[in-house]
Amino acid sequence: GALVSQQPRRAVSKSGASVTIECRALDFQASTVFWYRQFPKRGLVLMATSNAGSDATYEQGYNKDKIPISHPDRTFSSLMVPRVDPADSSLYFCGARDTAPGRDQRPRQESW
């Protein structure tokens, strides 16, 4: 199967600092990347979807000022939390999909 790598695996930060999470497609072309957040005792919540070379589409409650996303090419995407607050403590996940014809289109996910 296709692999997605997410770095850093774990981060601890002071309030007001910034944290950047990188998502890399290791053996396929990630035309679409999905960014999720998981709260304790709840399922995954989709925060945003990005397509390579385009602006991200944000879900309700999230925006480019709160979590700017970069997706410059089909192998890399990043999400930044510019001013960390205790309320930002959570598990964050990226999932990626290659929409090329004939490819398995299930998102590949990794947690942070």
N, C-alpha and C positions, 0 to 999 in steps of 0.2 A: 504494500500500500504506500501511498504518498505520505511524506513526513512534513510536519510543521514544527519549527523550533521557536520558542518564546524566551526572551531574555529581558531582564534578569528573571530568574526563577522565583526569587524572593527579594523584597526590598523593604527597608525600614527607613522612614524619613521624618524629619522634624516638620512641624506645622509651618506652612508658608514656603517650603522648598518645592522643587519640581521633581517629578519622577517620569521617566520615559520607558515605555514597554515596547520592545521590538518583536515583530513577528516575521519569520522568514520561511518561505516555501523552499524546501531542500531539494526536492526531486521532481517538481512539476511547476507549471506556470500558474500563479494565483491571480486570476483576473479579478476575483472578488474576495474581499476579506470582511469578516463579520467580527465585531468586537462586543463581547458580553461581560456582564458583571454578575456575580453570584453572591447573594446576601445569605446570612446564616438561616438555615431551615427553610429556604425558598429555592425555587428553580432558577435557571439562568434567565437574565434579563438582557435583551438585545439593546445595546446603546447606540450603535451606528453600523452602517454598511459602507464600504468604500470600494470603488472600482479603480484599477490602475490608471493613473494619469488624470483622474477626475476628483472633484470635491466629494467629501463624504456626505452621506444622507444620515441625519441624526433622528433618533426616536424622541418622543415626547419626554421632556425633562433633561435632555442632553443637548449640547450645542458646541460649535467650534471654539467658543471662548472657554468653556468648561473642560473639554477634552479635545484639543486639536489633534487631527489625524492626518498623517501623511501616507501616501501610497504612490510613490514615484514610478514604480515599475512592477512587473509581475512576480518578483521574488521577495519584495520587502514592503512592509507597512509598519508604521509606528503610531502609538497613542501616547499623548503626554497629559499628565495632570499637572498644570502649571503652578498651582498654589495648593499644596496638599493640606487637607483638613482632616481631623479625626473621623469625620463622617465618610471619608473616602476609603477607609479601611475595608477591604473586601478581597475576594478572589476575582481576578480578571482573566478572561480567556480570549484567545483569537481563534478563529476558524477560517479556513480558506477553501475556495472552490475554483476549479478550472472549468470554464464553460465551453471548452473546445468540443466539437462534435465527436461522439464516440467515447468520451471520457466519463469515468465515474463522477457524478456531480454531487456526491454527498460531501458536506463540509468536513474538513479535517480540523480537529481542535487540540489545543494544549492549554494548560492552566498556568496562572501566575499567582 
